[in-house]
Amino acid sequence: MKLPQFFCLLVLLAFVSCRSSQKNIIQVDSMKVYMFDMMRADELYINILSKDTTANKRKANIRLYKEVLALHKISKGRFDSSYRYYEAHPVLFKTLIDSLDAYAGREKSKSYLKQYGQSK
């Protein structure tokens, strides 16, 4: 009689612990924006390296990432744990990447329209 009760308690604890770990995960809508800005920081980093081969490569990249995280007021640990969570869940990761791709396309269109204006 005690074994089924123990098993139910164990399942309940596992369920609660899984739910509490998901509370700290950044939602897809926010994560796509953070990742988009990280990708833009990578582009800037590549541009800097192409012009200045003597730049301290690792520190410049890390500095740009820190600036992106500070801009969005998010800790590196929370971003990293969220990213690892999405990597560990392929369906959610695909949703994130698809959302990021659509967001990047919209941002590119906005930038193009801003630069060249709307043609009528």
A tleap script that builds the chain and sets N, CA, C and O, in Angstrom:
source leaprc.protein.ff14SB
mol = sequence {
  NMET LYS LEU PRO GLN PHE PHE CYS LEU LEU
  VAL LEU LEU ALA PHE VAL SER CYS ARG SER
  SER GLN LYS ASN ILE ILE GLN VAL ASP SER
  MET LYS VAL TYR MET PHE ASP MET MET ARG
  ALA ASP GLU LEU TYR ILE ASN ILE LEU SER
  LYS ASP THR THR ALA ASN LYS ARG LYS ALA
  ASN ILE ARG LEU TYR LYS GLU VAL LEU ALA
  LEU HIE LYS ILE SER LYS GLY ARG PHE ASP
  SER SER TYR ARG TYR TYR GLU ALA HIE PRO
  VAL LEU PHE LYS THR LEU ILE ASP SER LEU
  ASP ALA TYR ALA GLY ARG GLU LYS SER LYS
  SER TYR LEU LYS GLN TYR GLY GLN SER CLYS
}
set mol.1.N position { 0.810 -1.186 0.000 }
set mol.1.CA position { 0.000 0.000 0.000 }
set mol.1.C position { 0.861 1.261 0.000 }
set mol.1.O position { 0.504 2.247 -0.644 }
set mol.2.N position { 1.965 1.246 0.696 }
set mol.2.CA position { 2.818 2.420 0.748 }
set mol.2.C position { 3.587 2.627 -0.553 }
set mol.2.O position { 3.922 3.762 -0.890 }
set mol.3.N position { 3.872 1.562 -1.286 }
set mol.3.CA position { 4.613 1.687 -2.535 }
set mol.3.C position { 3.860 2.516 -3.576 }
set mol.3.O position { 4.482 3.385 -4.188 }
set mol.4.N position { 2.567 2.306 -3.815 }
set mol.4.CA position { 1.845 3.151 -4.777 }
set mol.4.C position { 1.781 4.617 -4.337 }
set mol.4.O position { 1.848 5.518 -5.174 }
set mol.5.N position { 1.653 4.857 -3.035 }
set mol.5.CA position { 1.625 6.233 -2.548 }
set mol.5.C position { 2.978 6.904 -2.776 }
set mol.5.O position { 3.042 8.066 -3.176 }
set mol.6.N position { 4.050 6.170 -2.520 }
set mol.6.CA position { 5.395 6.697 -2.739 }
set mol.6.C position { 5.617 6.996 -4.221 }
set mol.6.O position { 6.184 8.029 -4.580 }
set mol.7.N position { 5.167 6.088 -5.064 }
set mol.7.CA position { 5.306 6.271 -6.507 }
set mol.7.C position { 4.535 7.514 -6.978 }
set mol.7.O position { 5.049 8.293 -7.780 }
set mol.8.N position { 3.316 7.698 -6.486 }
set mol.8.CA position { 2.514 8.881 -6.844 }
set mol.8.C position { 3.194 10.164 -6.382 }
set mol.8.O position { 3.206 11.164 -7.100 }
set mol.9.N position { 3.758 10.128 -5.182 }
set mol.9.CA position { 4.471 11.289 -4.665 }
set mol.9.C position { 5.700 11.596 -5.523 }
set mol.9.O position { 5.989 12.756 -5.817 }
set mol.10.N position { 6.403 10.565 -5.911 }
set mol.10.CA position { 7.590 10.736 -6.751 }
set mol.10.C position { 7.232 11.343 -8.110 }
set mol.10.O position { 7.919 12.243 -8.593 }
set mol.11.N position { 6.161 10.849 -8.717 }
set mol.11.CA position { 5.708 11.384 -10.001 }
set mol.11.C position { 5.283 12.844 -9.841 }
set mol.11.O position { 5.590 13.676 -10.696 }
set mol.12.N position { 4.597 13.152 -8.779 }
set mol.12.CA position { 4.158 14.521 -8.522 }
set mol.12.C position { 5.356 15.454 -8.345 }
set mol.12.O position { 5.362 16.559 -8.886 }
set mol.13.N position { 6.357 15.023 -7.601 }
set mol.13.CA position { 7.561 15.833 -7.414 }
set mol.13.C position { 8.310 16.047 -8.732 }
set mol.13.O position { 8.808 17.141 -8.996 }
set mol.14.N position { 8.387 15.012 -9.544 }
set mol.14.CA position { 9.050 15.143 -10.834 }
set mol.14.C position { 8.309 16.138 -11.728 }
set mol.14.O position { 8.926 16.948 -12.420 }
set mol.15.N position { 6.993 16.062 -11.703 }
set mol.15.CA position { 6.179 16.979 -12.504 }
set mol.15.C position { 6.376 18.426 -12.052 }
set mol.15.O position { 6.538 19.324 -12.879 }
set mol.16.N position { 6.360 18.644 -10.742 }
set mol.16.CA position { 6.529 19.995 -10.195 }
set mol.16.C position { 7.924 20.522 -10.497 }
set mol.16.O position { 8.073 21.697 -10.834 }
set mol.17.N position { 8.943 19.688 -10.387 }
set mol.17.CA position { 10.305 20.153 -10.651 }
set mol.17.C position { 10.492 20.493 -12.121 }
set mol.17.O position { 11.199 21.450 -12.439 }
set mol.18.N position { 9.886 19.746 -13.018 }
set mol.18.CA position { 9.965 20.061 -14.444 }
set mol.18.C position { 9.268 21.380 -14.732 }
set mol.18.O position { 9.769 22.191 -15.512 }
set mol.19.N position { 8.132 21.599 -14.118 }
set mol.19.CA position { 7.397 22.834 -14.332 }
set mol.19.C position { 8.164 24.032 -13.792 }
set mol.19.O position { 8.173 25.085 -14.429 }
set mol.20.N position { 8.800 23.903 -12.647 }
set mol.20.CA position { 9.522 25.028 -12.065 }
set mol.20.C position { 10.755 25.366 -12.887 }
set mol.20.O position { 11.146 26.532 -12.945 }
set mol.21.N position { 11.376 24.389 -13.518 }
set mol.21.CA position { 12.551 24.689 -14.341 }
set mol.21.C position { 12.143 25.406 -15.626 }
set mol.21.O position { 12.940 26.150 -16.197 }
set mol.22.N position { 10.909 25.191 -16.086 }
set mol.22.CA position { 10.436 25.857 -17.289 }
set mol.22.C position { 10.064 27.304 -17.023 }
set mol.22.O position { 9.985 28.095 -17.963 }
set mol.23.N position { 9.835 27.672 -15.782 }
set mol.23.CA position { 9.474 29.052 -15.458 }
set mol.23.C position { 10.615 30.012 -15.791 }
set mol.23.O position { 10.367 31.156 -16.170 }
set mol.24.N position { 11.840 29.565 -15.656 }
set mol.24.CA position { 13.000 30.417 -15.892 }
set mol.24.C position { 13.399 30.456 -17.362 }
set mol.24.O position { 14.306 31.202 -17.731 }
set mol.25.N position { 12.738 29.664 -18.212 }
set mol.25.CA position { 13.067 29.610 -19.631 }
set mol.25.C position { 12.455 30.825 -20.321 }
set mol.25.O position { 11.299 31.175 -20.085 }
set mol.26.N position { 13.242 31.451 -21.166 }
set mol.26.CA position { 12.778 32.613 -21.924 }
set mol.26.C position { 11.804 32.127 -22.999 }
set mol.26.O position { 12.084 31.157 -23.704 }
set mol.27.N position { 10.678 32.794 -23.116 }
set mol.27.CA position { 9.667 32.429 -24.104 }
set mol.27.C position { 10.183 32.677 -25.524 }
set mol.27.O position { 11.068 33.507 -25.734 }
set mol.28.N position { 9.627 31.957 -26.483 }
set mol.28.CA position { 10.072 32.012 -27.874 }
set mol.28.C position { 10.037 33.436 -28.418 }
set mol.28.O position { 10.970 33.860 -29.100 }
set mol.29.N position { 8.966 34.181 -28.122 }
set mol.29.CA position { 8.844 35.538 -28.660 }
set mol.29.C position { 9.968 36.459 -28.205 }
set mol.29.O position { 10.403 37.323 -28.966 }
set mol.30.N position { 10.436 36.291 -26.997 }
set mol.30.CA position { 11.555 37.097 -26.504 }
set mol.30.C position { 12.888 36.523 -26.967 }
set mol.30.O position { 13.791 37.264 -27.354 }
set mol.31.N position { 13.002 35.204 -26.925 }
set mol.31.CA position { 14.256 34.546 -27.278 }
set mol.31.C position { 14.650 34.838 -28.721 }
set mol.31.O position { 15.834 35.007 -29.012 }
set mol.32.N position { 13.676 34.901 -29.630 }
set mol.32.CA position { 13.998 35.168 -31.033 }
set mol.32.C position { 14.614 36.554 -31.187 }
set mol.32.O position { 15.515 36.736 -32.006 }
set mol.33.N position { 14.149 37.527 -30.421 }
set mol.33.CA position { 14.699 38.881 -30.493 }
set mol.33.C position { 16.130 38.890 -29.966 }
set mol.33.O position { 17.011 39.515 -30.557 }
set mol.34.N position { 16.360 38.192 -28.847 }
set mol.34.CA position { 17.703 38.132 -28.277 }
set mol.34.C position { 18.668 37.452 -29.241 }
set mol.34.O position { 19.788 37.918 -29.448 }
set mol.35.N position { 18.222 36.345 -29.825 }
set mol.35.CA position { 19.087 35.621 -30.759 }
set mol.35.C position { 19.348 36.445 -32.024 }
set mol.35.O position { 20.447 36.406 -32.576 }
set mol.36.N position { 18.344 37.184 -32.477 }
set mol.36.CA position { 18.528 38.041 -33.650 }
set mol.36.C position { 19.595 39.094 -33.367 }
set mol.36.O position { 20.460 39.346 -34.206 }
set mol.37.N position { 19.536 39.703 -32.194 }
set mol.37.CA position { 20.542 40.698 -31.832 }
set mol.37.C position { 21.920 40.067 -31.650 }
set mol.37.O position { 22.932 40.701 -31.950 }
set mol.38.N position { 21.970 38.833 -31.165 }
set mol.38.CA position { 23.252 38.123 -31.066 }
set mol.38.C position { 23.835 37.883 -32.462 }
set mol.38.O position { 25.040 38.011 -32.675 }
set mol.39.N position { 22.964 37.536 -33.397 }
set mol.39.CA position { 23.430 37.324 -34.773 }
set mol.39.C position { 23.930 38.633 -35.375 }
set mol.39.O position { 24.920 38.647 -36.106 }
set mol.40.N position { 23.255 39.717 -35.072 }
set mol.40.CA position { 23.719 41.020 -35.558 }
set mol.40.C position { 25.064 41.371 -34.932 }
set mol.40.O position { 25.924 41.949 -35.595 }
set mol.41.N position { 25.250 41.028 -33.666 }
set mol.41.CA position { 26.545 41.263 -33.010 }
set mol.41.C position { 27.634 40.433 -33.687 }
set mol.41.O position { 28.761 40.904 -33.843 }
set mol.42.N position { 27.310 39.206 -34.089 }
set mol.42.CA position { 28.274 38.382 -34.824 }
set mol.42.C position { 28.655 39.027 -36.161 }
set mol.42.O position { 29.822 39.023 -36.553 }
set mol.43.N position { 27.667 39.573 -36.843 }
set mol.43.CA position { 27.947 40.252 -38.119 }
set mol.43.C position { 28.864 41.444 -37.901 }
set mol.43.O position { 29.799 41.660 -38.672 }
set mol.44.N position { 28.604 42.212 -36.862 }
set mol.44.CA position { 29.465 43.350 -36.538 }
set mol.44.C position { 30.871 42.871 -36.209 }
set mol.44.O position { 31.855 43.473 -36.639 }
set mol.45.N position { 30.963 41.800 -35.454 }
set mol.45.CA position { 32.255 41.216 -35.087 }
set mol.45.C position { 33.038 40.793 -36.329 }
set mol.45.O position { 34.236 41.057 -36.430 }
set mol.46.N position { 32.368 40.144 -37.261 }
set mol.46.CA position { 33.028 39.726 -38.513 }
set mol.46.C position { 33.483 40.943 -39.305 }
set mol.46.O position { 34.564 40.939 -39.894 }
set mol.47.N position { 32.662 41.975 -39.316 }
set mol.47.CA position { 33.024 43.205 -40.016 }
set mol.47.C position { 34.248 43.859 -39.375 }
set mol.47.O position { 35.135 44.341 -40.081 }
set mol.48.N position { 34.299 43.878 -38.056 }
set mol.48.CA position { 35.457 44.442 -37.345 }
set mol.48.C position { 36.713 43.638 -37.672 }
set mol.48.O position { 37.768 44.216 -37.934 }
set mol.49.N position { 36.608 42.313 -37.657 }
set mol.49.CA position { 37.766 41.461 -37.931 }
set mol.49.C position { 38.279 41.624 -39.358 }
set mol.49.O position { 39.485 41.556 -39.597 }
set mol.50.N position { 37.374 41.838 -40.299 }
set mol.50.CA position { 37.808 41.976 -41.688 }
set mol.50.C position { 38.590 43.258 -41.897 }
set mol.50.O position { 39.409 43.343 -42.812 }
set mol.51.N position { 38.347 44.261 -41.055 }
set mol.51.CA position { 39.059 45.534 -41.179 }
set mol.51.C position { 40.308 45.599 -40.311 }
set mol.51.O position { 41.269 46.291 -40.647 }
set mol.52.N position { 40.293 44.882 -39.200 }
set mol.52.CA position { 41.410 44.951 -38.256 }
set mol.52.C position { 41.774 43.544 -37.810 }
set mol.52.O position { 41.154 42.987 -36.904 }
set mol.53.N position { 42.783 42.977 -38.455 }
set mol.53.CA position { 43.176 41.605 -38.138 }
set mol.53.C position { 43.927 41.502 -36.818 }
set mol.53.O position { 44.124 40.399 -36.307 }
set mol.54.N position { 44.345 42.623 -36.262 }
set mol.54.CA position { 45.068 42.577 -34.990 }
set mol.54.C position { 44.133 42.685 -33.786 }
set mol.54.O position { 44.588 42.633 -32.643 }
set mol.55.N position { 42.850 42.834 -34.031 }
set mol.55.CA position { 41.894 42.956 -32.927 }
set mol.55.C position { 41.915 41.691 -32.078 }
set mol.55.O position { 42.106 40.585 -32.584 }
set mol.56.N position { 41.718 41.876 -30.796 }
set mol.56.CA position { 41.642 40.738 -29.891 }
set mol.56.C position { 40.310 40.044 -30.152 }
set mol.56.O position { 39.263 40.490 -29.681 }
set mol.57.N position { 40.359 38.961 -30.896 }
set mol.57.CA position { 39.159 38.331 -31.432 }
set mol.57.C position { 38.178 37.891 -30.357 }
set mol.57.O position { 36.996 38.226 -30.425 }
set mol.58.N position { 38.638 37.168 -29.396 }
set mol.58.CA position { 37.725 36.598 -28.402 }
set mol.58.C position { 37.088 37.674 -27.527 }
set mol.58.O position { 35.886 37.633 -27.261 }
set mol.59.N position { 37.878 38.614 -27.091 }
set mol.59.CA position { 37.347 39.640 -26.195 }
set mol.59.C position { 36.343 40.539 -26.903 }
set mol.59.O position { 35.356 40.950 -26.293 }
set mol.60.N position { 36.565 40.850 -28.156 }
set mol.60.CA position { 35.624 41.705 -28.894 }
set mol.60.C position { 34.282 41.007 -29.029 }
set mol.60.O position { 33.235 41.637 -28.877 }
set mol.61.N position { 34.303 39.731 -29.309 }
set mol.61.CA position { 33.071 38.973 -29.470 }
set mol.61.C position { 32.309 38.896 -28.148 }
set mol.61.O position { 31.097 39.110 -28.121 }
set mol.62.N position { 32.987 38.600 -27.084 }
set mol.62.CA position { 32.356 38.496 -25.775 }
set mol.62.C position { 31.801 39.848 -25.339 }
set mol.62.O position { 30.718 39.919 -24.758 }
set mol.63.N position { 32.535 40.911 -25.618 }
set mol.63.CA position { 32.063 42.253 -25.261 }
set mol.63.C position { 30.753 42.574 -25.977 }
set mol.63.O position { 29.836 43.131 -25.373 }
set mol.64.N position { 30.662 42.230 -27.247 }
set mol.64.CA position { 29.431 42.479 -27.999 }
set mol.64.C position { 28.258 41.670 -27.443 }
set mol.64.O position { 27.143 42.181 -27.333 }
set mol.65.N position { 28.510 40.412 -27.094 }
set mol.65.CA position { 27.456 39.592 -26.500 }
set mol.65.C position { 26.982 40.189 -25.176 }
set mol.65.O position { 25.782 40.238 -24.907 }
set mol.66.N position { 27.921 40.640 -24.358 }
set mol.66.CA position { 27.561 41.245 -23.073 }
set mol.66.C position { 26.718 42.494 -23.281 }
set mol.66.O position { 25.786 42.751 -22.519 }
set mol.67.N position { 27.042 43.269 -24.308 }
set mol.67.CA position { 26.260 44.473 -24.593 }
set mol.67.C position { 24.836 44.128 -25.009 }
set mol.67.O position { 23.891 44.808 -24.611 }
set mol.68.N position { 24.678 43.081 -25.804 }
set mol.68.CA position { 23.339 42.653 -26.217 }
set mol.68.C position { 22.544 42.203 -25.006 }
set mol.68.O position { 21.382 42.580 -24.856 }
set mol.69.N position { 23.149 41.403 -24.142 }
set mol.69.CA position { 22.445 40.926 -22.949 }
set mol.69.C position { 22.104 42.073 -22.012 }
set mol.69.O position { 21.031 42.082 -21.408 }
set mol.70.N position { 23.006 43.044 -21.883 }
set mol.70.CA position { 22.734 44.209 -21.033 }
set mol.70.C position { 21.611 45.057 -21.632 }
set mol.70.O position { 20.773 45.582 -20.899 }
set mol.71.N position { 21.591 45.191 -22.935 }
set mol.71.CA position { 20.542 45.948 -23.615 }
set mol.71.C position { 19.159 45.362 -23.306 }
set mol.71.O position { 18.194 46.094 -23.089 }
set mol.72.N position { 19.088 44.046 -23.291 }
set mol.72.CA position { 17.813 43.377 -23.040 }
set mol.72.C position { 17.581 43.064 -21.562 }
set mol.72.O position { 16.559 42.483 -21.199 }
set mol.73.N position { 18.533 43.452 -20.714 }
set mol.73.CA position { 18.432 43.237 -19.264 }
set mol.73.C position { 18.197 41.770 -18.926 }
set mol.73.O position { 17.260 41.414 -18.213 }
set mol.74.N position { 19.071 40.941 -19.458 }
set mol.74.CA position { 18.979 39.499 -19.224 }
set mol.74.C position { 20.367 38.986 -18.843 }
set mol.74.O position { 21.376 39.483 -19.343 }
set mol.75.N position { 20.411 38.005 -17.968 }
set mol.75.CA position { 21.702 37.464 -17.544 }
set mol.75.C position { 22.202 36.427 -18.551 }
set mol.75.O position { 21.423 35.787 -19.257 }
set mol.76.N position { 23.507 36.286 -18.590 }
set mol.76.CA position { 24.118 35.298 -19.483 }
set mol.76.C position { 23.656 33.897 -19.096 }
set mol.76.O position { 23.375 33.069 -19.963 }
set mol.77.N position { 23.578 33.638 -17.804 }
set mol.77.CA position { 23.148 32.324 -17.329 }
set mol.77.C position { 21.739 31.982 -17.776 }
set mol.77.O position { 21.472 30.855 -18.192 }
set mol.78.N position { 20.841 32.946 -17.692 }
set mol.78.CA position { 19.454 32.684 -18.101 }
set mol.78.C position { 19.374 32.460 -19.605 }
set mol.78.O position { 18.655 31.573 -20.066 }
set mol.79.N position { 20.112 33.264 -20.370 }
set mol.79.CA position { 20.115 33.078 -21.823 }
set mol.79.C position { 20.682 31.708 -22.179 }
set mol.79.O position { 20.100 30.980 -22.982 }
set mol.80.N position { 21.822 31.358 -21.578 }
set mol.80.CA position { 22.460 30.070 -21.877 }
set mol.80.C position { 21.572 28.894 -21.486 }
set mol.80.O position { 21.452 27.931 -22.242 }
set mol.81.N position { 20.952 28.965 -20.312 }
set mol.81.CA position { 20.102 27.844 -19.884 }
set mol.81.C position { 18.866 27.732 -20.776 }
set mol.81.O position { 18.410 26.625 -21.062 }
set mol.82.N position { 18.329 28.849 -21.211 }
set mol.82.CA position { 17.182 28.821 -22.126 }
set mol.82.C position { 17.589 28.228 -23.468 }
set mol.82.O position { 16.862 27.421 -24.046 }
set mol.83.N position { 18.754 28.634 -23.957 }
set mol.83.CA position { 19.225 28.111 -25.240 }
set mol.83.C position { 19.450 26.601 -25.157 }
set mol.83.O position { 19.074 25.865 -26.070 }
set mol.84.N position { 20.061 26.142 -24.069 }
set mol.84.CA position { 20.272 24.703 -23.880 }
set mol.84.C position { 18.944 23.956 -23.769 }
set mol.84.O position { 18.816 22.833 -24.256 }
set mol.85.N position { 17.963 24.580 -23.128 }
set mol.85.CA position { 16.637 23.967 -23.008 }
set mol.85.C position { 16.037 23.773 -24.396 }
set mol.85.O position { 15.526 22.698 -24.710 }
set mol.86.N position { 16.098 24.806 -25.224 }
set mol.86.CA position { 15.540 24.694 -26.574 }
set mol.86.C position { 16.301 23.662 -27.402 }
set mol.86.O position { 15.695 22.919 -28.175 }
set mol.87.N position { 17.616 23.611 -27.246 }
set mol.87.CA position { 18.407 22.603 -27.967 }
set mol.87.C position { 18.016 21.185 -27.552 }
set mol.87.O position { 18.030 20.265 -28.370 }
set mol.88.N position { 17.674 21.020 -26.295 }
set mol.88.CA position { 17.306 19.697 -25.794 }
set mol.88.C position { 15.895 19.278 -26.192 }
set mol.88.O position { 15.529 18.112 -26.048 }
set mol.89.N position { 15.111 20.213 -26.687 }
set mol.89.CA position { 13.735 19.944 -27.117 }
set mol.89.C position { 13.603 20.327 -28.595 }
set mol.89.O position { 13.267 21.469 -28.910 }
set mol.90.N position { 13.864 19.381 -29.502 }
set mol.90.CA position { 13.938 19.678 -30.941 }
set mol.90.C position { 12.696 20.345 -31.529 }
set mol.90.O position { 12.819 21.202 -32.404 }
set mol.91.N position { 11.520 19.975 -31.071 }
set mol.91.CA position { 10.300 20.585 -31.618 }
set mol.91.C position { 10.244 22.067 -31.237 }
set mol.91.O position { 9.928 22.917 -32.069 }
set mol.92.N position { 10.551 22.365 -29.979 }
set mol.92.CA position { 10.569 23.759 -29.537 }
set mol.92.C position { 11.696 24.538 -30.215 }
set mol.92.O position { 11.533 25.709 -30.559 }
set mol.93.N position { 12.845 23.873 -30.405 }
set mol.93.CA position { 13.972 24.534 -31.060 }
set mol.93.C position { 13.615 24.880 -32.503 }
set mol.93.O position { 13.967 25.956 -32.987 }
set mol.94.N position { 12.922 23.980 -33.191 }
set mol.94.CA position { 12.493 24.266 -34.559 }
set mol.94.C position { 11.522 25.438 -34.577 }
set mol.94.O position { 11.592 26.295 -35.458 }
set mol.95.N position { 10.627 25.474 -33.614 }
set mol.95.CA position { 9.698 26.601 -33.508 }
set mol.95.C position { 10.458 27.907 -33.303 }
set mol.95.O position { 10.137 28.926 -33.914 }
set mol.96.N position { 11.463 27.866 -32.441 }
set mol.96.CA position { 12.285 29.046 -32.185 }
set mol.96.C position { 13.016 29.489 -33.450 }
set mol.96.O position { 13.007 30.673 -33.787 }
set mol.97.N position { 13.641 28.559 -34.143 }
set mol.97.CA position { 14.404 28.900 -35.345 }
set mol.97.C position { 13.478 29.417 -36.449 }
set mol.97.O position { 13.817 30.379 -37.139 }
set mol.98.N position { 12.323 28.792 -36.618 }
set mol.98.CA position { 11.359 29.275 -37.615 }
set mol.98.C position { 10.878 30.682 -37.270 }
set mol.98.O position { 10.744 31.534 -38.149 }
set mol.99.N position { 10.624 30.915 -36.004 }
set mol.99.CA position { 10.190 32.231 -35.550 }
set mol.99.C position { 11.295 33.264 -35.760 }
set mol.99.O position { 11.033 34.392 -36.177 }
set mol.100.N position { 12.521 32.869 -35.468 }
set mol.100.CA position { 13.676 33.745 -35.679 }
set mol.100.C position { 13.844 34.083 -37.153 }
set mol.100.O position { 14.128 35.230 -37.500 }
set mol.101.N position { 13.670 33.098 -38.017 }
set mol.101.CA position { 13.787 33.324 -39.464 }
set mol.101.C position { 12.727 34.307 -39.953 }
set mol.101.O position { 13.029 35.216 -40.726 }
set mol.102.N position { 11.498 34.126 -39.508 }
set mol.102.CA position { 10.420 35.038 -39.906 }
set mol.102.C position { 10.677 36.446 -39.369 }
set mol.102.O position { 10.454 37.431 -40.073 }
set mol.103.N position { 11.138 36.538 -38.144 }
set mol.103.CA position { 11.445 37.832 -37.533 }
set mol.103.C position { 12.565 38.537 -38.292 }
set mol.103.O position { 12.488 39.737 -38.557 }
set mol.104.N position { 13.601 37.787 -38.638 }
set mol.104.CA position { 14.722 38.366 -39.390 }
set mol.104.C position { 14.253 38.872 -40.751 }
set mol.104.O position { 14.696 39.926 -41.206 }
set mol.105.N position { 13.371 38.138 -41.396 }
set mol.105.CA position { 12.829 38.580 -42.679 }
set mol.105.C position { 12.044 39.872 -42.555 }
set mol.105.O position { 12.159 40.763 -43.396 }
set mol.106.N position { 11.244 39.967 -41.500 }
set mol.106.CA position { 10.476 41.195 -41.283 }
set mol.106.C position { 11.397 42.376 -40.994 }
set mol.106.O position { 11.183 43.479 -41.496 }
set mol.107.N position { 12.416 42.135 -40.186 }
set mol.107.CA position { 13.358 43.210 -39.861 }
set mol.107.C position { 14.129 43.658 -41.105 }
set mol.107.O position { 14.395 44.848 -41.276 }
set mol.108.N position { 14.481 42.717 -41.961 }
set mol.108.CA position { 15.186 43.050 -43.198 }
set mol.108.C position { 14.283 43.897 -44.106 }
set mol.108.O position { 14.739 44.864 -44.715 }
set mol.109.N position { 13.007 43.525 -44.188 }
set mol.109.CA position { 12.056 44.296 -44.993 }
set mol.109.C position { 11.884 45.700 -44.438 }
set mol.109.O position { 11.849 46.671 -45.195 }
set mol.110.N position { 11.776 45.811 -43.110 }
set mol.110.CA position { 11.658 47.136 -42.488 }
set mol.110.C position { 12.878 47.990 -42.799 }
set mol.110.O position { 12.755 49.169 -43.132 }
set mol.111.N position { 14.047 47.392 -42.690 }
set mol.111.CA position { 15.283 48.114 -42.961 }
set mol.111.C position { 15.346 48.561 -44.416 }
set mol.111.O position { 15.751 49.686 -44.708 }
set mol.112.N position { 14.947 47.686 -45.318 }
set mol.112.CA position { 14.949 48.012 -46.741 }
set mol.112.C position { 13.988 49.161 -47.031 }
set mol.112.O position { 14.332 50.098 -47.751 }
set mol.113.N position { 12.781 49.086 -46.468 }
set mol.113.CA position { 11.799 50.144 -46.689 }
set mol.113.C position { 12.255 51.465 -46.086 }
set mol.113.O position { 12.019 52.530 -46.657 }
set mol.114.N position { 12.899 51.394 -44.946 }
set mol.114.CA position { 13.407 52.597 -44.298 }
set mol.114.C position { 14.517 53.238 -45.134 }
set mol.114.O position { 14.594 54.461 -45.251 }
set mol.115.N position { 15.368 52.398 -45.708 }
set mol.115.CA position { 16.502 52.895 -46.479 }
set mol.115.C position { 16.079 53.423 -47.852 }
set mol.115.O position { 16.537 54.482 -48.283 }
set mol.116.N position { 15.212 52.686 -48.529 }
set mol.116.CA position { 14.861 53.035 -49.904 }
set mol.116.C position { 13.451 53.610 -50.055 }
set mol.116.O position { 13.082 54.054 -51.142 }
set mol.117.N position { 12.678 53.609 -49.004 }
set mol.117.CA position { 11.330 54.127 -49.074 }
set mol.117.C position { 10.392 53.173 -49.791 }
set mol.117.O position { 10.822 52.249 -50.481 }
set mol.118.N position { 9.127 53.411 -49.615 }
set mol.118.CA position { 8.131 52.568 -50.266 }
set mol.118.C position { 7.952 53.045 -51.703 }
set mol.118.O position { 7.903 54.246 -51.969 }
set mol.119.N position { 7.856 52.098 -52.616 }
set mol.119.CA position { 7.640 52.450 -54.019 }
set mol.119.C position { 6.168 52.269 -54.339 }
set mol.119.O position { 5.585 51.219 -54.067 }
set mol.120.N position { 5.579 53.290 -54.912 }
set mol.120.CA position { 4.167 53.216 -55.270 }
set mol.120.C position { 3.990 53.464 -56.742 }
set mol.120.O position { 2.865 53.443 -57.241 }
savepdb mol mol.pdb
quit
